[in-house]
Amino acid sequence: MSRLTADLEAKLKILHFADLHIGVENYGRFDSATGLSSRLADFLAAFDRLVAYAIESKVDLVVFSGDAYKSRDPSQTQQREFARRISTLANSGIQVFLLVGNHDLPNATGRATTTEIFDTLNIANVHVSAKAEVRLINTRSGPIQVASLPWLRRSSVLSVLNQKEEKSLSIEELNWRVEHYLAGIIENLAGQLDKNIPAILSAHLSVNTAKLGSERNISIGHEPTVMLSNIANPAFDYIALGHIHKQQVLSSSPPVVYPGSLERLDFGEEKDDKGFYLVEIDSLSRKTEFEFIKLEGRCFLTIEHTVTADSLDPTLEVINILQSRQQEIKDAIVRLKLELPAEIGGQLRDNDIREALRDAHNFTVSKNFTRSSRQREGGFKAEGLDPIQALEHYLDARQTSAQEKKTLLEYGRKLYASLDNKQTKV
């Protein structure tokens, strides 16, 4: 349970999350029984933990700030699983607010969004917003105003600007106009609020001071951006953001918060904490407290190792490292990155290394082969030496026995001499 244990009378308890991205399947396993990716189970498990927490904590409102799915055209199974969990929240008496993000928008104007079905069916306790508006939502602990700023297509924004001037403007000037337009929407929403009722803003966009995450790899279209000073409007008691996958607090007064994605999407989020925010707003004093609730999702683990040319058994060396980290590897998505000299690359027994990684949920192994000039004990580089000297240098580096080295050098001299004689005759 949360450490927020103050008197809950006249307090609104809100759970804020975003960027669920159901449908991400990279690094997953195929389940032959269901025909689904194991990564779908990862994302749904994270969602299940959120739902259980919301019900157990008796929150009044769940605010989802956009991007329910990875694709704009989610499968029927993905839609069913999302709807099942939203229904669980709504049936427990919790109000649920769903904001439309860029991944929730259809490819063409006029088509339905991925979450519009809840409004169409008029599902009790579920509110969907696909436009800039202010909604008054009555919760178990009292009313709250939710202002919304969903993802706005750049083309839609530009269509309301002066079309004639638009053609002569630079990209920088167009971006400024879009930012100015978004700032105007936020100011307009703030002006519609009843100052006697708690209010939050839910927006799906990029704030100029935010640290980016893996959303850069799956983003669709251009990025609407607003300045922090424009979105941190004191008319709002809390600003619930979505779109950036890295959890971060941009401002504390008023709170401007990205909860980040609910589950790790790729190795760019390997070290990021994942979860959601629990928010409490005192309806009388309008004091806002918020706390990040961490979820233990699928672990991503990168293991890097450099094998040197003098390694007696490169495979055993790598396996020993993997065995020492078996507790971390178990059920994790692992990326093993090896760097080794090209001349010993053939000594790696790939099957043995894969066997050492068998407890991982998923793994990849990459090898970076290097070619470097070695030096003799006397300080001479192999480059610039004659063939016999180079051969001797190589045998020394390989720690060849004295007898074998003598034999190989003898054969080398004979071979070199015969080749030299042939060239002389020619």
Solvent accessible surface area in square Angstrom, and as a share of the most:
residue,aa,sasa,rsa
1,M,158,0.71
2,S,16,0.10
3,R,169,0.62
4,L,17,0.09
5,T,116,0.67
6,A,51,0.39
7,D,101,0.52
8,L,89,0.44
9,E,138,0.62
10,A,41,0.32
11,K,25,0.10
12,L,1,0.01
13,K,19,0.08
14,I,1,0.00
15,L,0,0.00
16,H,0,0.00
17,F,1,0.00
18,A,0,0.00
19,D,0,0.00
20,L,0,0.00
21,H,0,0.00
22,I,0,0.00
23,G,14,0.13
24,V,6,0.04
25,E,89,0.40
26,N,62,0.32
27,Y,63,0.24
28,G,22,0.22
29,R,122,0.44
30,F,148,0.62
31,D,61,0.32
32,S,101,0.65
33,A,96,0.74
34,T,88,0.51
35,G,41,0.39
36,L,63,0.31
37,S,16,0.10
38,S,23,0.15
39,R,0,0.00
40,L,10,0.05
41,A,60,0.47
42,D,14,0.07
43,F,0,0.00
44,L,17,0.09
45,A,37,0.29
46,A,1,0.00
47,F,0,0.00
48,D,61,0.32
49,R,96,0.35
50,L,0,0.00
51,V,10,0.05
52,A,59,0.46
53,Y,33,0.13
54,A,0,0.00
55,I,68,0.34
56,E,115,0.52
57,S,7,0.05
58,K,153,0.65
59,V,0,0.00
60,D,6,0.03
61,L,1,0.00
62,V,0,0.00
63,V,0,0.00
64,F,0,0.00
65,S,0,0.00
66,G,0,0.00
67,D,1,0.01
68,A,0,0.00
69,Y,3,0.01
70,K,84,0.36
71,S,50,0.32
72,R,53,0.19
73,D,84,0.43
74,P,15,0.09
75,S,48,0.31
76,Q,151,0.67
77,T,38,0.22
78,Q,24,0.11
79,Q,71,0.31
80,R,126,0.46
81,E,13,0.06
82,F,1,0.00
83,A,34,0.27
84,R,130,0.47
85,R,29,0.11
86,I,0,0.00
87,S,39,0.25
88,T,59,0.34
89,L,0,0.00
90,A,3,0.03
91,N,129,0.66
92,S,40,0.26
93,G,27,0.26
94,I,1,0.00
95,Q,24,0.11
96,V,0,0.00
97,F,0,0.00
98,L,0,0.00
99,L,0,0.00
100,V,1,0.00
101,G,0,0.00
102,N,0,0.00
103,H,6,0.03
104,D,0,0.00
105,L,19,0.09
106,P,9,0.06
107,N,94,0.48
108,A,49,0.38
109,T,122,0.71
110,G,79,0.76
111,R,130,0.47
112,A,66,0.51
113,T,18,0.11
114,T,17,0.10
115,T,0,0.00
116,E,71,0.32
117,I,87,0.44
118,F,11,0.05
119,D,64,0.33
120,T,95,0.55
121,L,111,0.55
122,N,130,0.67
123,I,58,0.30
124,A,76,0.59
125,N,46,0.24
126,V,10,0.06
127,H,39,0.17
128,V,6,0.04
129,S,0,0.00
130,A,57,0.45
131,K,129,0.55
132,A,40,0.31
133,E,28,0.12
134,V,41,0.24
135,R,63,0.23
136,L,104,0.52
137,I,3,0.02
138,N,103,0.53
139,T,17,0.10
140,R,131,0.48
141,S,47,0.30
142,G,23,0.22
143,P,55,0.34
144,I,1,0.00
145,Q,9,0.04
146,V,0,0.00
147,A,0,0.00
148,S,0,0.00
149,L,0,0.00
150,P,3,0.02
151,W,14,0.05
152,L,36,0.18
153,R,54,0.20
154,R,47,0.17
155,S,75,0.48
156,S,54,0.35
157,V,2,0.01
158,L,24,0.12
159,S,64,0.42
160,V,91,0.52
161,L,35,0.17
162,N,76,0.39
163,Q,94,0.42
164,K,177,0.75
165,E,79,0.35
166,E,36,0.16
167,K,182,0.77
168,S,94,0.61
169,L,42,0.21
170,S,50,0.32
171,I,113,0.57
172,E,126,0.57
173,E,84,0.38
174,L,21,0.10
175,N,53,0.27
176,W,155,0.54
177,R,60,0.22
178,V,4,0.02
179,E,53,0.24
180,H,113,0.50
181,Y,69,0.26
182,L,2,0.01
183,A,17,0.13
184,G,37,0.35
185,I,26,0.13
186,I,0,0.00
187,E,122,0.55
188,N,93,0.48
189,L,3,0.01
190,A,15,0.11
191,G,68,0.65
192,Q,100,0.44
193,L,21,0.11
194,D,64,0.33
195,K,182,0.77
196,N,130,0.67
197,I,32,0.16
198,P,6,0.04
199,A,1,0.01
200,I,1,0.00
201,L,0,0.00
202,S,0,0.00
203,A,0,0.00
204,H,1,0.00
205,L,3,0.02
206,S,8,0.05
207,V,5,0.03
208,N,78,0.40
209,T,75,0.44
210,A,15,0.11
211,K,144,0.61
212,L,82,0.41
213,G,7,0.07
214,S,5,0.03
215,E,6,0.03
216,R,153,0.56
217,N,114,0.59
218,I,41,0.21
219,S,41,0.27
220,I,49,0.25
221,G,62,0.60
222,H,122,0.55
223,E,70,0.32
224,P,7,0.05
225,T,31,0.18
226,V,1,0.00
227,M,96,0.43
228,L,40,0.20
229,S,87,0.56
230,N,58,0.30
231,I,0,0.00
232,A,21,0.16
233,N,33,0.17
234,P,117,0.73
235,A,39,0.30
236,F,2,0.01
237,D,17,0.09
238,Y,1,0.00
239,I,0,0.00
240,A,0,0.00
241,L,0,0.00
242,G,0,0.00
243,H,2,0.01
244,I,0,0.00
245,H,2,0.01
246,K,53,0.22
247,Q,53,0.24
248,Q,21,0.10
249,V,62,0.36
250,L,32,0.16
251,S,23,0.15
252,S,82,0.53
253,S,99,0.64
254,P,19,0.12
255,P,7,0.04
256,V,0,0.00
257,V,0,0.00
258,Y,0,0.00
259,P,1,0.00
260,G,1,0.01
261,S,0,0.00
262,L,2,0.01
263,E,2,0.01
264,R,27,0.10
265,L,6,0.03
266,D,24,0.12
267,F,21,0.09
268,G,62,0.59
269,E,0,0.00
270,E,32,0.15
271,K,182,0.77
272,D,22,0.11
273,D,64,0.33
274,K,1,0.00
275,G,1,0.01
276,F,1,0.00
277,Y,6,0.02
278,L,1,0.00
279,V,0,0.00
280,E,2,0.01
281,I,0,0.00
282,D,29,0.15
283,S,32,0.21
284,L,149,0.74
285,S,78,0.51
286,R,67,0.24
287,K,132,0.56
288,T,28,0.16
289,E,54,0.24
290,F,50,0.21
291,E,28,0.13
292,F,47,0.20
293,I,24,0.12
294,K,103,0.44
295,L,15,0.07
296,E,130,0.58
297,G,23,0.22
298,R,49,0.18
299,C,60,0.36
300,F,4,0.02
301,L,16,0.08
302,T,29,0.17
303,I,2,0.01
304,E,123,0.55
305,H,42,0.19
306,T,78,0.45
307,V,1,0.01
308,T,76,0.44
309,A,29,0.22
310,D,89,0.46
311,S,16,0.10
312,L,158,0.79
313,D,47,0.24
314,P,2,0.01
315,T,0,0.00
316,L,91,0.45
317,E,54,0.24
318,V,2,0.01
319,I,25,0.13
320,N,78,0.40
321,I,48,0.24
322,L,0,0.00
323,Q,107,0.48
324,S,90,0.58
325,R,73,0.26
326,Q,52,0.23
327,Q,173,0.77
328,E,83,0.37
329,I,0,0.00
330,K,124,0.53
331,D,75,0.39
332,A,0,0.00
333,I,1,0.00
334,V,1,0.00
335,R,77,0.28
336,L,1,0.01
337,K,75,0.32
338,L,4,0.02
339,E,68,0.31
340,L,1,0.00
341,P,18,0.12
342,A,26,0.20
343,E,71,0.32
344,I,1,0.00
345,G,12,0.11
346,G,81,0.78
347,Q,62,0.27
348,L,14,0.07
349,R,112,0.41
350,D,57,0.30
351,N,105,0.54
352,D,56,0.29
353,I,3,0.01
354,R,117,0.43
355,E,95,0.43
356,A,11,0.09
357,L,0,0.00
358,R,151,0.55
359,D,57,0.30
360,A,3,0.02
361,H,15,0.07
362,N,36,0.19
363,F,61,0.25
364,T,65,0.38
365,V,50,0.29
366,S,57,0.37
367,K,73,0.31
368,N,82,0.42
369,F,100,0.42
370,T,46,0.27
371,R,210,0.77
372,S,89,0.57
373,S,49,0.32
374,R,56,0.21
375,Q,110,0.49
376,R,60,0.22
377,E,188,0.84
378,G,65,0.62
379,G,46,0.44
380,F,133,0.55
381,K,107,0.45
382,A,27,0.21
383,E,119,0.54
384,G,86,0.83
385,L,41,0.20
386,D,66,0.34
387,P,74,0.46
388,I,28,0.14
389,Q,78,0.35
390,A,38,0.30
391,L,54,0.27
392,E,48,0.22
393,H,10,0.04
394,Y,93,0.35
395,L,9,0.05
396,D,71,0.37
397,A,29,0.23
398,R,92,0.33
399,Q,122,0.54
400,T,30,0.18
401,S,66,0.42
402,A,86,0.66
403,Q,127,0.56
404,E,93,0.42
405,K,44,0.18
406,K,135,0.57
407,T,53,0.31
408,L,70,0.35
409,L,13,0.06
410,E,83,0.37
411,Y,139,0.53
412,G,13,0.13
413,R,124,0.45
414,K,120,0.51
415,L,113,0.56
416,Y,95,0.36
417,A,49,0.38
418,S,47,0.30
419,L,87,0.43
420,D,69,0.36
421,N,85,0.44
422,K,128,0.54
423,Q,134,0.59
424,T,108,0.63
425,K,174,0.74
426,V,162,0.93
